[in-house]
């Protein structure tokens, strides 16, 4: 049976067919759907963990127990999981252990454009890279076999285009894999120095064996064209771009094993042509390897650069000098940057912060859009959980004056991910810092996943729900209060009061995401044009449902959810 599948869906199918039984992940675009799809298979236990480190450690424990296990994350999530990754490289596996990491060239939904291949090289872990949905399924299955054959975790590198594009996949039956026997073996799994030293020797020997495997691996493929004018070495989505744009003008070496890469295979291919193009997104990983093994007839990053995505158009233009024909659209089309949705509970809070001219240490989530005009209510965003820790450092550096004019904002899911330890630091090392937890009852930015505060697990079944008020108090914060961000007066009053006190405090801004299916909206609002003075006060909210027409405010009834914030803003009772 064949089916059109997203790369992420196909990867999940590969996990199922390979006999995977445990999957633990944290949602992160563009990797999220893998775990959502694999959760549909009853044979696989799937969960959302509080963060990527916990997820990988859970998968490691399942592997040691003898099960085929899996964890997925986006590229910045691999940073969080790096600690256990680098050590499990030494200890190896029992049941197969596969980690999927989805990079985001072009930064469609990320704060940086890092190349996860560096983690594979540094941790000395095998990495393979599929280029389409069919390969996503097959590489997932092969990864488990390689993991168990070479006693190594295997990282599968995906990208936004591979994860979110579709191609034909052939479905197969599941191959059940019984639990491998667990044998107590401290010298393998207890990574204290005396045991870790000989395991490092094992890692280096394993790398040599993996390099030998890569020479003849079916994951690497040479495609010779009789009319080829040059050779191309590529992997992942870039291989598909190059094939489409260059056709039979090039012969191809498609690399599926990214770490370690073959040596003889590449050298033999490079000898066939006077000119070899190495085409890869982000860093010069393949190019550096080629130069290291003595290949000099290559052209790489001097042509393609280190930033952003590549495409068929870019490759054709850079190599063949072909620019596509296109028709210019004469109208000036306004840009449509992402904004918080109409009725978003974060809007009222950010309006109050902007009005009060508060310095805001921001975090990763829907609320990062609070940095955009007209709210412009965020000063920094670094990584998950950094808002809380950075606020502490900011206030320590600038003293009492800063404490009275600075807050941190962090979502409920992000707080559970990595905000708690920062709050402990505020309580333990004592700054009069105010942290605002934006509790919208869901993990919003990645598509409405459950988290430990929602009372439901990945499958939507009832689960233990963390009480944020009790948790914050247990972490050492005595002042904890809850506000409704739809009530601007209440929210503004709470911010002023908590900034004024001489002790750490937490404000929980609680209102469910307006897009949740169970949220019942009020009727849309209307503007009385006779009362409207055209003052544009309501426009300061940045609500996409409000615009100005003929000098008067108008509300789009198809977007408005009746939240009422604009009514509070209007001084003329026109809404």
PyMOL commands that set and color helices and strands:
alter all, ss='L'
color gray80, all
select helices_A, chain A and resi 7-17+32-38+52-64+75-80+82-91+117-123+133-150+160-164+186-189+193-216+236-249+264-270+285-292+301-304+312-320+346-355+366-371+386-398+400-403+412-429+468-474+488-500+537-541+565-569
alter helices_A, ss='H'
color red, helices_A
select strands_A, chain A and resi 2-6+22-25+45-48+69-74+97-103+126-128+154-159+166-170+221-223+230-234+250-254+257-259+276-279+298-299+359-362+380-381+406-411+434-439+479-483+505-510+546-549+552-555
alter strands_A, ss='S'
color yellow, strands_A
deselect
rebuild
show_as cartoon
